[in-house]
Amino acid sequence: MHLGVLTTSWPSADRPWAGHFIRDHAEHLARAGHQVSVVALIWADQGGALVPDSVELNPAPAGGSVGPLKGRRGLNALASLRWTARQQRPDMWLCHWWPTILAAPRDRPCLGVLHGSDVDLLERMPRTVARWLARRCQIVAVSRSLSQRFDHLAGGSVPTLVHNMGARVSDGRPGEVGPLWWRRAQEARVLTVGRNHPDKGLSVARAVARNCPDLAWLVVCPSMGFGPHAVRSLMAQADVLVVPSLGGSGAASEGRPHVIAQGTVAGVPMVGGPNHAVRSAMRELGQIEVTSPGAAALDRAVHRALDESVVCRQRLTAHREAWDWESVARQWLPTLEQVASSGS
């Protein structure tokens, strides 16, 4: 099957975090035997795109600097994606983030993939948009919570499909990645990875770290120069991975942060919450939930994870294969083949 992939986000030398799991998804679908042609939005200042040998990349030029896709910038981005996509003739389109469905040529079937931020956008729009998307194509969500939110908006009687996005294990030498003080720490090594956004709870993590001399706590943001490869190596060194996403009114909702999949395949004990979707993931994986906001609750959860680290690692063993990319790609194949055949 010739599979076309539409995405607004793709990794580059200067921005290795951007859409790195989309690249991994495309690569592993190609490994499964499909011809994969990607149409990705590429900014003028993004740097060289990182493309696997097995995947063809067709850049849709955005021009200017990387930034939010709002207003006219968003419309211009979709127009560029659509123009570039019209030059391709795949059997079907795999559209990451629902707005890219608007750029998919109508003469081929398509599959829309919901990741989280795009569902936040959808919830701010009239429900007719979600209902149109449900009629336009098959929708897949990358977590159960996202599926439920979309189904609520679309009002459909058939539940949205759910397929994981996988993660890679470390393929580097862990001892050579990360600041020297953390690598050589005698204290328990705690790791937090996330965007420097208030809803990610990094300030709470830093507050606990300042007041816990028994913990060597490293907080990593993409802006600090740590790409996915480096983060995988850091996870191989960590005693606990903390995902402190916040919840409550005013906070952005989470689908299933990709860092949880990374922690799962790394086999590192995890602490997550108080965001509800993150807590749900912790329950599913048998890890430690943060049940209430604030530094005190996070402190207790981290120390509990350290006390129960052997059990937490054992619980992850049963889930690691299900989140490995080889397994995840196989789970997607029947859905892709069904959608492609609907257009024949």
C-alpha positions as CSV (number, residue, x, y, z in Angstrom):
1,M,0.0,0.0,0.0
2,H,1.1,3.5,-0.8
3,L,0.5,5.5,2.4
4,G,0.4,9.3,2.4
5,V,1.1,11.1,5.7
6,L,0.0,14.7,6.3
7,T,1.4,16.6,9.3
8,T,2.1,20.1,10.4
9,S,5.0,19.0,12.6
10,W,8.2,17.2,11.6
11,P,11.6,17.0,13.3
12,S,14.7,18.8,12.1
13,A,18.3,19.3,13.2
14,D,17.3,22.5,15.0
15,R,14.0,21.2,16.4
16,P,14.4,17.5,16.9
17,W,11.4,17.4,19.3
18,A,8.9,18.6,16.7
19,G,6.8,15.7,15.6
20,H,9.5,13.1,16.4
21,F,6.9,10.5,17.1
22,I,5.3,11.2,13.7
23,R,8.6,10.4,12.0
24,D,8.9,7.2,14.1
25,H,5.4,6.2,13.1
26,A,6.1,6.8,9.4
27,E,9.4,4.9,9.6
28,H,7.9,1.8,11.3
29,L,4.9,1.7,8.9
30,A,7.5,1.7,6.1
31,R,9.4,-1.1,7.8
32,A,6.1,-3.0,7.8
33,G,6.3,-3.1,4.0
34,H,4.4,0.1,3.0
35,Q,5.5,2.8,0.7
36,V,5.3,6.0,2.8
37,S,5.2,9.5,1.4
38,V,5.1,12.3,3.9
39,V,3.8,15.8,3.3
40,A,5.1,17.9,6.2
41,L,5.0,21.7,6.9
42,I,8.6,22.9,6.9
43,W,9.5,26.4,8.1
44,A,12.2,28.5,6.5
45,D,14.2,28.7,9.7
46,Q,13.6,25.1,10.8
47,G,16.9,23.6,9.7
48,G,17.5,20.3,7.8
49,A,14.6,17.8,8.2
50,L,15.4,14.5,9.8
51,V,14.2,11.8,7.4
52,P,14.6,8.0,7.7
53,D,15.9,6.4,4.5
54,S,12.7,4.3,4.2
55,V,10.5,7.4,4.0
56,E,10.0,10.0,1.3
57,L,9.5,13.6,2.5
58,N,7.7,16.2,0.4
59,P,8.1,19.5,2.2
60,A,5.2,22.0,2.2
61,P,7.0,25.3,2.6
62,A,5.6,27.5,5.3
63,G,8.0,30.4,5.0
64,G,9.1,32.7,7.8
65,S,9.7,31.5,11.4
66,V,8.3,28.6,13.4
67,G,5.2,29.7,15.2
68,P,1.6,29.0,16.2
69,L,-0.7,28.2,13.3
70,K,-3.3,30.9,14.0
71,G,-5.4,33.1,11.8
72,R,-3.9,33.8,8.3
73,R,-0.7,31.8,9.2
74,G,-2.8,28.7,9.8
75,L,-4.8,29.1,6.6
76,N,-1.6,29.7,4.6
77,A,-0.1,26.5,6.2
78,L,-3.1,24.4,5.2
79,A,-3.0,25.8,1.7
80,S,0.7,24.8,1.3
81,L,0.0,21.4,2.7
82,R,-3.0,20.9,0.3
83,W,-1.0,22.1,-2.8
84,T,1.9,19.8,-2.0
85,A,-0.5,16.8,-1.2
86,R,-2.2,17.2,-4.6
87,Q,1.1,16.3,-6.3
88,Q,1.0,12.9,-4.6
89,R,-1.2,9.8,-5.5
90,P,-1.2,7.5,-2.4
91,D,-3.9,4.9,-1.8
92,M,-4.9,6.8,1.4
93,W,-4.0,9.7,3.6
94,L,-3.0,9.5,7.3
95,C,-3.7,12.9,8.7
96,H,-2.0,13.8,12.0
97,W,-4.0,16.5,13.9
98,W,-7.5,17.0,12.6
99,P,-6.9,20.3,10.8
100,T,-4.7,18.5,8.3
101,I,-7.8,16.6,7.1
102,L,-8.9,20.0,5.5
103,A,-5.7,19.7,3.4
104,A,-6.3,16.1,2.3
105,P,-7.4,15.8,-1.4
106,R,-10.9,14.4,-1.5
107,D,-10.2,11.8,-4.2
108,R,-8.5,9.5,-1.7
109,P,-9.8,8.1,1.6
110,C,-8.2,9.4,4.8
111,L,-7.7,8.6,8.4
112,G,-7.6,11.4,10.9
113,V,-5.5,11.1,14.1
114,L,-6.2,13.1,17.3
115,H,-3.3,13.9,19.6
116,G,-4.5,16.2,22.3
117,S,-3.9,19.9,21.5
118,D,-6.1,19.5,18.4
119,V,-9.0,18.2,20.6
120,D,-8.5,21.2,22.8
121,L,-9.0,23.4,19.7
122,L,-12.0,21.3,18.6
123,E,-13.7,21.8,22.0
124,R,-13.6,25.6,21.5
125,M,-15.4,25.3,18.1
126,P,-19.0,24.6,17.2
127,R,-19.9,20.9,17.5
128,T,-20.8,20.9,13.9
129,V,-17.1,20.8,13.1
130,A,-16.6,17.5,15.1
131,R,-19.7,16.1,13.4
132,W,-18.4,17.0,10.0
133,L,-15.0,15.3,10.8
134,A,-16.8,12.1,11.9
135,R,-18.7,12.0,8.6
136,R,-15.6,13.0,6.5
137,C,-13.4,10.1,7.5
138,Q,-12.5,7.4,10.1
139,I,-11.1,9.0,13.2
140,V,-8.4,7.5,15.5
141,A,-7.4,8.9,18.9
142,V,-4.1,8.1,20.6
143,S,-5.7,7.7,24.0
144,R,-9.0,6.5,25.4
145,S,-9.6,9.9,27.0
146,L,-9.3,11.7,23.7
147,S,-11.6,9.2,22.1
148,Q,-14.2,9.9,24.7
149,R,-13.9,13.6,24.3
150,F,-14.3,13.5,20.6
151,D,-17.3,11.1,20.8
152,H,-18.9,13.6,23.2
153,L,-18.4,16.4,20.7
154,A,-19.4,14.4,17.6
155,G,-22.4,12.7,19.2
156,G,-21.7,9.6,17.3
157,S,-23.1,6.2,18.2
158,V,-19.9,4.4,17.0
159,P,-17.0,4.9,19.4
160,T,-13.8,6.4,17.9
161,L,-10.9,4.0,17.4
162,V,-7.9,4.1,19.8
163,H,-4.4,3.3,18.7
164,N,-1.2,4.0,20.7
165,M,1.7,6.0,19.5
166,G,4.8,4.0,20.4
167,A,8.3,4.9,21.7
168,R,11.9,3.9,21.2
169,V,14.3,2.5,23.8
170,S,17.6,4.1,24.5
171,D,20.3,3.3,21.9
172,G,23.0,5.4,23.3
173,R,25.5,5.3,26.2
174,P,23.5,6.6,29.2
175,G,26.5,7.7,31.3
176,E,27.6,10.3,28.7
177,V,24.3,12.2,28.5
178,G,23.1,14.8,31.0
179,P,24.8,17.3,33.4
180,L,27.8,15.9,35.3
181,W,26.2,16.6,38.8
182,W,23.2,14.4,37.9
183,R,25.2,11.6,36.3
184,R,27.5,11.3,39.4
185,A,24.7,11.9,42.0
186,Q,24.7,9.5,44.9
187,E,21.1,10.5,45.6
188,A,18.1,9.0,43.8
189,R,18.0,10.4,40.3
190,V,14.6,11.9,39.4
191,L,13.8,13.1,35.8
192,T,11.0,15.4,34.5
193,V,10.7,16.1,30.8
194,G,8.2,18.6,29.3
195,R,7.6,21.8,27.6
196,N,8.1,24.9,29.7
197,H,4.4,25.6,29.9
198,P,2.6,26.4,33.2
199,D,0.2,23.5,32.8
200,K,3.0,21.0,32.6
201,G,3.7,21.5,36.3
202,L,7.5,22.0,36.0
203,S,7.4,24.8,38.6
204,V,5.9,22.3,41.1
205,A,8.6,19.8,40.3
206,R,11.3,22.4,40.8
207,A,9.8,23.5,44.1
208,V,10.0,19.9,45.4
209,A,13.5,19.5,44.1
210,R,14.7,22.5,46.0
211,N,13.4,21.2,49.3
212,C,14.5,17.5,48.9
213,P,18.3,17.1,49.4
214,D,17.8,13.3,49.1
215,L,16.8,13.7,45.5
216,A,18.9,14.6,42.4
217,W,16.1,16.1,40.3
218,L,16.7,17.1,36.7
219,V,14.0,19.0,34.8
220,V,14.5,19.0,31.0
221,C,12.8,21.2,28.4
222,P,13.3,21.0,24.6
223,S,14.7,24.6,24.7
224,M,17.6,23.2,26.7
225,G,19.0,21.3,23.7
226,F,18.0,17.8,24.8
227,G,16.5,16.0,21.8
228,P,14.6,12.6,21.9
229,H,17.8,10.6,21.7
230,A,19.2,12.4,24.7
231,V,16.0,12.0,26.7
232,R,16.0,8.3,26.0
233,S,19.5,8.1,27.5
234,L,18.5,10.2,30.5
235,M,15.6,7.8,31.2
236,A,18.0,4.9,31.2
237,Q,19.8,6.6,34.1
238,A,16.7,7.7,36.1
239,D,15.3,6.1,39.2
240,V,11.9,7.8,38.7
241,L,10.3,9.7,35.9
242,V,7.8,12.4,37.0
243,V,5.0,13.7,34.8
244,P,3.6,16.6,36.9
245,S,0.9,17.9,34.5
246,L,-1.7,20.0,36.2
247,G,-5.5,19.6,36.1
248,G,-8.5,21.7,37.1
249,S,-10.3,24.5,35.5
250,G,-8.2,26.7,33.2
251,A,-5.5,24.0,32.6
252,A,-5.1,22.6,29.2
253,S,-6.2,19.0,28.9
254,E,-3.8,16.2,28.2
255,G,-4.3,13.3,25.8
256,R,-1.6,10.9,26.8
257,P,1.8,12.8,27.0
258,H,4.3,10.9,24.8
259,V,6.8,11.0,27.6
260,I,4.7,8.3,29.3
261,A,5.2,5.9,26.4
262,Q,8.9,6.7,26.5
263,G,9.0,5.9,30.2
264,T,7.1,2.7,29.7
265,V,9.5,1.2,27.1
266,A,12.4,2.4,29.2
267,G,11.0,0.5,32.2
268,V,11.5,3.4,34.6
269,P,9.1,3.8,37.6
270,M,6.7,6.7,37.0
271,V,4.8,9.3,39.0
272,G,2.1,11.3,37.3
273,G,-0.7,13.8,37.9
274,P,-2.8,15.5,39.2
275,N,-4.0,15.8,35.5
276,H,-6.8,13.3,35.2
277,A,-5.6,11.8,31.9
278,V,-2.1,11.4,33.3
279,R,-3.5,9.8,36.4
280,S,-5.5,7.4,34.3
281,A,-2.3,6.3,32.5
282,M,-0.6,5.8,35.8
283,R,-3.4,3.5,37.0
284,E,-3.3,1.5,33.7
285,L,0.4,1.0,34.1
286,G,0.4,0.3,37.8
287,Q,2.5,3.4,38.6
288,I,2.1,6.1,41.2
289,E,-0.6,8.8,41.0
290,V,-0.4,12.3,42.3
291,T,-3.9,12.6,43.7
292,S,-3.9,16.4,44.5
293,P,-2.1,19.6,43.4
294,G,0.8,21.1,45.2
295,A,4.4,20.3,46.1
296,A,3.5,18.2,49.2
297,A,1.5,15.7,47.2
298,L,4.2,15.4,44.6
299,D,6.8,14.9,47.2
300,R,4.9,12.1,48.8
301,A,4.3,10.4,45.5
302,V,8.0,10.5,44.4
303,H,9.2,9.0,47.7
304,R,6.5,6.3,47.5
305,A,7.7,5.5,43.9
306,L,11.3,5.1,45.2
307,D,10.1,2.8,48.0
308,E,8.1,0.7,45.6
309,S,10.5,1.0,42.6
310,V,11.0,-2.8,42.3
311,V,7.3,-3.4,42.1
312,C,6.8,-0.5,39.7
313,R,9.5,-1.8,37.3
314,Q,7.9,-5.3,37.4
315,R,4.5,-3.9,36.5
316,L,5.9,-2.1,33.5
317,T,7.3,-5.3,32.1
318,A,3.9,-6.4,31.0
319,H,3.3,-3.2,29.1
320,R,6.7,-2.5,27.5
321,E,6.2,-4.6,24.3
322,A,2.7,-3.1,23.7
323,W,4.3,0.4,23.5
324,D,7.3,-0.6,21.4
325,W,7.1,0.8,17.9
326,E,7.3,-2.6,16.2
327,S,4.2,-3.8,18.1
328,V,2.4,-0.5,17.7
329,A,2.9,-0.4,13.9
330,R,1.3,-3.9,13.7
331,Q,-1.7,-2.7,15.6
332,W,-2.3,0.1,13.1
333,L,-2.1,-2.0,10.0
334,P,-5.7,-3.5,9.9
335,T,-7.2,0.0,10.3
336,L,-5.0,1.4,7.6
337,E,-5.9,-1.4,5.2
338,Q,-9.6,-1.1,5.9
339,V,-9.6,2.7,5.2
340,A,-7.5,2.2,2.1
341,S,-9.9,-0.4,0.8
342,S,-12.9,1.9,1.3
343,G,-11.7,4.0,-1.6
344,S,-11.1,1.2,-4.1
